């Protein structure tokens, strides 16, 4: 049987364990023993702390994908689902290794196409809002420095490295694209209007369907955007006053936003922030009263001194959601009408809701068929859990509940310790429980502290043969977890 007509016999999905971030090596294997390789993302939220692991996984990719014609590795396709450091930083950290590889195609979200005027304007607006947020974080006085850490933490960065936000995180990490392009790599920017396409030109069966992102020009059309404030442009408009005030400096901003005039204020310290003696300070009788009834630890719930800064956090979250909902979300159909791999990047609820209307007209071998997003979801056999299993990362009704496969496996790239350091409650316990029930316990988590699948007890809702088959399909090493899906 020729390669052009050979079908896929099995698919292997290798999830790397580099920390908090995505990196998946997927192999499509034929009965003849050859394989075609696809890499989806390669990054970590803390690339500096994960340097050795990122280089090690790059070496593993090179070793795994090399053949007689490609001594330094051969990737048929590289997918960048989201151009943020937890998805792309590995390409920079291990650039010397990736540069040597042969790569046929690279797919990125349509929103990253700098030849598109609307995408460029959106990126310019993003940088403007990020600059304003960083100015907020840096200007805050000591009593509210925690908010500064909170703002940058939401965007996956430490306060010290927040300058990176002012440039597209993909610009540094994806300079590797230029090296690949010089060798003939084709770069494509895909959005929800893209037609379905075969993944490989010389392998019948595997086909990609683009669920998101929305195309540039339709950003504001996302269902529920006004209610959920999913568009950062909407959030930005609501915070224009805040941004304008910020430019006048912290002191004036603070003064202008005080709710009462000076005549109705009391001061609680004898010195200002610089240590200068104040002419007036609160009489001890007032100080004692407020110390007991307002500043006491068990009275913190009363304190509203810095509540007016909440708009900054709202804008930060809106920026974060907008970036996540611009993920390149893909459904890979392994064979005609067969099993599906779902890789939604970091898509959150509003993006999921927009997929419901997706439909494609597919022509194969002279035959036409119609495929809908709901149909694809019903056939999902492997689900890469979106947005690290956050509270808003997976839609239940119209999403997870549509996944009807009795052999569904969920892949969860999350590191509990790394998430905790950023103040994130990941994975979100109720969603994790829903996934356990839906998959009958067939969840693979990249966290190295997780019990090995081979050592896990069988869940009550799966048969002995079903659990045994799952355990045999999983290979675990310190560097990765791999799942083998037979077709």
C-alpha positions in Angstrom: 0.0 0.0 0.0 1.4 3.4 -1.0 1.9 6.2 1.5 -0.6 8.3 -0.3 -3.4 5.8 0.4 -2.2 4.2 3.6 -4.3 4.9 6.6 -3.4 5.7 10.2 -3.1 2.6 12.4 -2.5 4.4 15.6 -1.8 7.8 17.1 0.6 8.6 19.9 0.2 11.7 22.0 3.2 12.7 24.1 2.6 15.3 26.8 5.8 16.7 28.1 6.4 17.5 31.8 8.3 20.8 31.6 6.3 22.6 34.3 3.3 24.8 33.8 3.0 25.0 30.0 2.0 23.1 26.9 4.1 20.9 24.7 2.6 17.9 22.8 4.3 15.7 20.2 1.7 13.7 18.2 2.7 10.8 15.9 0.5 9.4 13.2 1.7 5.9 12.6 0.8 3.6 9.6 0.8 -0.1 9.3 4.1 0.1 7.3 5.8 1.4 10.4 6.5 5.0 9.3 5.2 8.0 11.2 4.4 11.6 10.6 5.0 14.0 13.4 3.2 17.1 14.6 4.2 19.4 17.5 1.6 21.5 19.3 3.2 24.3 21.4 6.4 24.3 23.4 6.6 26.5 26.4 6.5 27.1 30.2 5.3 30.0 32.3 8.8 30.1 33.9 11.2 29.4 31.0 14.2 30.6 33.1 13.5 27.9 35.7 12.6 25.3 33.1 15.6 25.9 30.8 17.1 22.4 31.2 13.8 20.7 30.8 12.9 22.7 27.7 16.2 21.8 26.1 15.8 18.2 27.1 12.4 17.9 25.5 13.6 19.6 22.4 16.4 17.0 22.1 13.7 14.3 22.7 11.6 15.7 19.8 14.7 15.8 17.6 15.6 12.2 18.4 12.0 10.9 18.1 11.3 12.5 14.7 14.6 11.9 12.9 14.7 9.4 10.0 17.1 8.4 7.3 16.5 11.6 5.4 16.3 14.0 8.3 19.1 13.4 10.8 18.1 16.4 12.9 14.4 15.6 13.1 11.4 16.2 10.9 8.2 17.8 11.9 5.5 17.8 9.3 3.5 20.4 11.3 4.1 22.8 14.2 1.0 24.4 15.7 1.3 27.5 17.9 -2.1 27.6 19.6 -1.4 30.7 21.7 1.6 33.0 21.3 2.3 33.4 25.0 5.3 32.2 26.9 3.6 29.0 28.4 3.1 27.9 24.7 6.1 29.3 22.9 9.0 30.1 25.2 10.7 26.7 24.5 11.3 27.7 20.9 13.6 30.5 22.2 15.2 28.5 25.0 16.0 25.6 22.7 16.4 27.6 19.5 19.7 26.0 18.6 18.0 22.6 18.5 14.8 23.6 16.8 16.8 25.5 14.2 18.4 22.3 12.9 15.0 20.5 12.4 13.2 20.3 9.2 9.7 21.7 9.5 7.1 21.5 6.6 4.4 23.8 7.9 3.6 26.1 10.9 0.1 27.1 11.8 -0.6 30.2 14.0 -3.9 32.0 15.0 -5.2 34.5 12.4 -4.9 37.2 15.0 -1.1 37.0 14.8 -1.0 37.9 11.1 0.7 41.2 11.0 -0.2 41.7 7.4 -3.8 42.0 8.5 -4.6 45.6 9.4 -7.3 44.7 12.0 -5.0 42.2 13.7 -2.3 44.9 13.8 -4.6 47.4 15.3 -5.7 44.9 17.9 -2.1 44.2 18.9 -1.4 47.9 19.1 -4.4 48.3 21.5 -3.2 45.3 23.5 0.2 46.8 24.1 -1.3 50.2 25.0 -3.5 48.6 27.7 -0.6 46.5 29.0 1.6 49.5 29.3 -1.1 51.2 31.4 -1.5 48.2 33.6 2.2 48.0 34.2 2.3 51.6 35.1 -0.4 50.9 37.7 1.6 48.0 39.1 4.8 50.0 39.4 3.1 53.1 40.8 1.3 51.4 43.7 2.6 52.3 47.2 3.7 49.6 49.6 0.3 48.9 51.2 -1.1 47.6 47.9 2.0 46.1 46.3 0.1 42.8 46.5 -2.2 44.1 43.8 0.8 44.6 41.5 1.9 41.0 41.9 -1.7 40.0 41.3 -2.0 42.0 38.1 1.2 40.6 36.5 0.5 37.1 37.9 -2.8 36.9 36.0 -0.8 37.4 32.8 1.6 34.6 33.7 4.5 36.8 34.6 6.5 37.9 37.6 6.4 41.6 38.3 10.2 41.8 37.6 9.8 40.3 34.1 6.6 42.3 33.3 8.5 44.4 30.7 8.1 41.5 28.3 4.4 42.2 28.2 5.0 45.4 26.1 6.2 43.3 23.2 4.4 40.4 21.6 5.6 37.4 23.5 5.7 35.5 20.1 8.2 38.0 18.6 11.2 36.7 20.6 10.1 33.0 20.9 9.1 32.6 17.3 12.2 34.2 15.6 12.8 30.5 14.8 10.1 30.9 12.2 12.5 33.0 10.1 15.1 30.2 10.2 12.6 27.7 9.2 11.2 29.8 6.4 14.7 30.1 4.9 14.6 26.4 4.6 11.2 26.4 2.9 8.7 26.1 5.8 5.2 27.3 4.9 3.7 29.6 7.6 -0.1 29.9 7.7 -2.5 32.0 9.8 -5.8 30.2 10.5 -9.1 31.4 11.8 -12.6 30.0 12.2 -13.5 30.8 8.5 -10.8 28.4 7.3 -11.9 25.4 5.4 -11.1 21.9 6.8 -7.8 20.6 5.4 -5.9 17.3 5.3 -3.1 17.4 7.9 -0.7 15.6 5.6 -0.6 15.6 1.8 0.7 12.0 1.6 -1.5 10.3 4.2 -5.2 9.7 3.7 -7.6 10.3 6.6 -6.2 12.8 9.2 -8.0 16.1 8.7 -8.0 19.4 10.7 -11.0 21.5 11.5 -10.4 25.1 12.8 -12.8 26.0 15.6 -11.2 29.3 16.5 -10.1 32.1 16.8 -12.6 34.4 15.4 -11.2 36.1 12.3 -9.8 39.7 12.6 -12.7 42.0 12.1 -15.2 39.9 14.0 -13.7 40.4 17.5 -16.8 42.2 18.9 -19.2 39.6 17.5 -18.5 37.0 20.1 -21.7 35.8 21.7 -22.0 37.0 25.3 -19.1 39.3 25.0 -20.9 42.2 26.7 -22.1 40.1 29.6 -18.9 38.3 30.2 -16.6 41.2 29.2 -14.7 38.8 27.0 -13.5 41.4 24.6 -10.6 43.5 26.1 -11.6 46.3 23.8 -14.9 46.6 25.7 -13.0 46.4 29.0 -10.6 49.1 27.8 -13.4 51.5 26.9 -14.8 51.0 30.4 -11.5 52.0 31.9 -10.6 55.0 29.8 -11.2 57.3 32.8 -8.9 55.2 35.0 -6.2 55.2 32.3 -6.4 58.9 31.8 -6.1 59.5 35.6 -3.2 57.2 35.8 -1.1 59.3 33.5 -1.2 62.2 35.9 0.8 60.3 38.5 0.1 58.2 41.5 -0.2 61.1 44.0 -2.7 63.1 42.0 -4.6 60.0 41.0 -4.9 59.1 44.7 -6.0 62.6 45.6 -8.6 62.9 42.8 -10.2 59.6 43.7 -10.6 60.2 47.4 -14.3 60.2 48.3 -14.2 63.1 50.8 -12.5 66.5 50.9 -9.5 67.1 53.1 -11.7 68.8 55.8 -13.4 65.4 56.5 -10.2 63.4 56.6 -7.9 62.2 59.4 -4.3 61.0 59.1 -3.0 57.9 60.8 0.7 58.4 60.6 3.1 61.1 61.7 5.3 60.7 58.6 4.6 60.4 54.9 5.9 57.6 52.6 9.3 59.3 52.3 9.6 59.6 56.1 8.9 63.4 56.2 7.3 64.7 59.4 3.6 65.6 58.8 2.3 68.8 60.3 -1.0 67.1 61.4 -1.7 63.6 62.5 -4.7 61.9 64.0 -5.3 62.5 67.7 -4.7 59.3 69.7 -8.4 58.9 70.6 -9.3 58.6 66.9 -6.3 56.4 66.1 -7.2 54.0 68.9 -10.8 53.7 67.7 -9.9 53.0 64.1 -7.1 50.7 65.1 -9.5 48.6 66.9 -12.6 48.8 64.7 -11.1 49.2 61.2 -7.4 48.2 61.0 -7.6 45.1 63.2 -7.0 41.8 61.5 -10.5 40.5 62.1 -12.0 43.7 60.8 -10.2 43.7 57.4 -13.5 42.9 55.6 -14.5 46.5 56.4 -11.5 48.1 54.6 -12.3 49.8 51.3 -9.2 52.0 50.9 -8.1 50.5 47.7 -11.3 49.0 46.3 -11.3 51.7 43.6 -8.3 50.0 42.0 -10.4 46.9 41.2 -10.9 48.2 37.6 -7.2 47.5 37.0 -7.7 43.8 37.9 -10.9 43.7 35.7 -8.9 45.0 32.8 -6.1 42.5 33.4 -8.5 39.6 33.5 -10.2 40.9 30.3 -6.9 41.1 28.5 -6.1 37.6 29.7 -9.5 36.2 28.5 -9.1 38.0 25.1 -5.7 36.4 24.5 -7.0 33.0 25.5 -10.1 33.2 23.4 -7.8 34.1 20.4 -6.3 30.6 20.7 -6.0 28.5 17.6 -8.5 25.8 18.6 -8.3 22.6 16.4 -10.2 19.4 16.1 -8.2 16.6 14.4 -10.3 13.9 12.7 -8.1 10.8 12.4 -10.2 9.1 9.8 -13.4 9.9 7.9 -16.2 10.0 10.5 -13.8 8.6 13.1 -12.1 9.5 16.3 -11.2 13.1 17.1 -8.4 14.8 19.0 -9.4 18.1 20.5 -6.7 20.7 21.1 -8.4 24.1 22.0 -5.3 25.9 23.3 -6.4 28.1 26.2 -9.9 28.8 24.9 -12.4 30.0 27.6 -16.1 29.9 27.8 -17.0 32.6 25.3 -14.8 31.0 22.6 -16.5 27.6 23.2 -19.9 29.1 22.8 -18.9 30.6 19.5 -18.1 27.1 18.1 -21.7 25.9 18.1 -22.5 27.4 14.7 -19.4 26.0 13.0 -19.9 23.7 10.0 -17.9 22.5 7.1 -18.5 21.0 3.7 -15.9 18.3 3.0 -15.2 16.7 -0.3 -13.1 13.5 -0.3 -12.6 11.1 -3.1 -15.5 12.7 -5.0 -17.9 12.3 -2.1 -19.4 15.2 -0.1 -20.2 15.3 3.6 -21.2 17.9 6.1 -19.4 18.2 9.4 -20.5 20.3 12.4 -18.7 21.3 15.6 -21.2 19.3 17.6 -20.5 16.3 15.5 -16.8 16.7 16.1 -17.2 17.1 19.8 -19.3 14.0 20.0 -16.4 12.0 18.5 -13.6 13.3 20.7 -11.4 10.5 22.0 -8.6 12.7 23.4 -9.2 16.1 24.9 -6.4 18.4 25.8 -8.0 20.2 28.7 -8.2 23.9 27.9 -6.7 26.7 30.0 -5.1 24.3 32.5 -8.5 23.1 33.8 -9.5 26.5 35.1 -13.0 27.4 36.2 -13.7 29.0 32.8 -11.6 26.8 30.6 -14.1 24.1 29.6 -17.8 24.6 28.7 -19.9 21.9 30.3 -23.3 22.2 28.5 -22.5 22.3 24.8 -18.9 21.3 25.4 -17.8 18.5 27.7 -21.3 17.0 27.8 -21.2 16.5 24.1 -18.2 14.3 24.3 -19.9 10.9 24.1 -16.9 8.5 23.5 -16.9 5.7 26.1 -13.1 5.8 25.9 -12.5 9.5 26.3 -9.1 10.4 27.7 -8.2 13.9 29.1 -4.7 15.4 29.0 -4.1 18.0 31.6 -0.8 20.0 31.4 -0.7 21.5 34.8 1.9 21.7 37.6 0.3 22.3 41.0 3.3 23.8 42.7 4.0 26.3 39.8 0.3 27.2 39.7 0.3 27.8 43.5 3.3 30.2 43.2 1.3 32.3 40.8 -1.7 32.3 43.1 -3.8 30.1 40.8 -6.2 27.5 42.0 -5.4 24.9 39.4 -6.8 22.5 38.5 -10.3 23.7 39.4 -11.6 21.0 41.7 -15.3 20.8 40.4 -14.2 20.7 36.8 -11.5 18.1 37.5 -14.2 15.9 39.2 -16.5 16.3 36.2 -13.6 15.2 33.9 -12.9 12.2 36.2 -16.5 11.1 35.9 -16.7 11.8 32.1 -13.5 9.9 31.4 -14.0 7.2 34.0 -10.8 8.2 35.6 -8.7 8.3 32.4 -7.0 11.6 33.1 -3.3 12.1 32.5 -1.8 15.0 34.4 1.7 16.3 33.6 2.5 17.2 37.2 5.4 14.9 38.3 4.0 14.5 41.7 0.9 12.7 40.4 0.7 8.9 41.0 1.8 6.7 38.1 -1.1 5.4 36.1 0.2 1.9 36.6 -0.2 2.4 40.4 -3.6 4.0 40.4 -6.6 1.9 41.7 -9.3 1.2 39.3 -12.2 3.7 39.5 -15.6 2.2 40.3 -17.2 3.4 37.0 -14.9 1.5 34.7 -14.5 -2.2 34.0 -11.4 -4.1 34.8 -10.7 -4.7 31.2 -11.3 -1.1 30.3 -8.9 0.1 33.0 -6.3 -2.4 32.1 -6.4 -1.4 28.5 -5.9 2.3 29.5 -3.0 1.5 31.7 -1.3 -0.5 28.9 -1.8 2.4 26.5 0.1 4.8 28.8 3.9 5.2 28.9 5.4 7.4 31.7 8.9 8.8 32.1 10.2 11.8 34.1 10.2 13.8 30.8 6.7 12.9 29.4 3.5 10.9 29.5 2.5 9.2 26.3 -0.9 7.8 25.3 -1.4 5.4 22.4 -4.7 5.5 20.6 -5.5 2.6 18.3 -7.7 3.4 15.4 
